[in-house]
Amino acid sequence: MADLIKMENTLDVLTMLIPGGGFTLSGDSFADVEWYEATPITQAQFDKGVADYAAWKAAQDAKAASDKAAILAKLGITADEAKLLLS
């Protein structure tokens, strides 16, 4: 089942599970992972990562948005004003 997800999703899931890297992905599936510095994970661990990825990504995105809002509030500027400052 998890082998049917797209390659970019496979990479996203692997990056979530093994944030330090140490692997390469030479195809579209978990079977195409080559381990060179990371401790290999099992197919079952990968499948669980596929199931958990959407919730993990949503939590990461929410935290990033919250952090951004906190910085803007601390600076007393809007997102549009921040864009102007950074352009």
C-alpha positions in Angstrom: 0.0 0.0 0.0 2.6 2.6 1.0 4.7 1.7 -2.0 2.0 3.2 -4.2 2.5 6.8 -2.9 4.4 9.3 -5.1 8.2 9.6 -4.8 8.0 13.1 -3.4 5.7 11.9 -0.7 8.0 9.0 0.0 10.9 11.5 0.5 8.7 13.7 2.7 7.8 10.7 4.9 11.4 9.5 5.2 12.5 13.1 6.0 9.9 13.2 8.8 11.0 9.8 10.2 14.8 10.4 9.7 15.4 14.2 9.8 19.2 13.8 9.8 19.2 12.1 6.4 21.6 9.3 5.7 19.6 7.7 2.9 19.0 8.1 -0.8 15.8 7.4 -2.8 16.5 6.0 -6.2 12.9 5.2 -7.2 9.3 5.7 -6.3 8.9 3.4 -3.3 10.3 2.3 0.1 12.0 -0.6 -1.6 14.1 2.0 -3.5 15.6 3.5 -0.3 19.4 3.1 0.0 20.7 3.4 3.6 24.2 4.8 3.9 24.4 6.6 7.3 21.0 6.2 8.8 19.8 3.2 10.7 17.4 1.5 8.3 13.7 1.5 9.2 11.2 -1.2 8.5 8.4 -1.3 6.0 6.0 -1.2 9.0 7.6 1.9 10.4 7.4 3.6 7.0 3.8 2.6 6.6 3.0 4.1 10.0 4.9 7.3 8.8 2.7 7.5 5.7 -0.4 7.3 7.9 0.9 9.9 10.3 2.4 12.3 7.8 -0.6 14.5 7.1 -1.2 15.2 10.8 2.5 15.8 11.4 2.7 18.2 8.4 -0.4 20.1 9.6 1.1 20.5 13.1 4.4 21.8 11.6 2.5 24.3 9.4 0.4 25.5 12.3 3.5 26.0 14.5 5.2 28.0 11.7 2.1 30.2 11.3 1.9 30.7 15.0 5.6 31.6 15.3 5.3 34.0 12.4 2.2 35.7 13.9 4.1 36.0 17.3 7.1 37.7 15.6 4.9 40.1 13.6 3.0 41.0 16.8 6.2 41.5 18.7 7.4 43.8 16.0 4.0 45.5 15.7 3.8 45.1 11.9 1.6 43.2 9.5 2.7 40.5 7.1 2.4 42.9 4.2 4.7 45.4 6.0 7.2 42.6 6.7 7.2 41.7 2.9 7.9 45.3 2.1 10.8 45.4 4.5 12.3 42.2 3.0 11.9 43.2 -0.6 
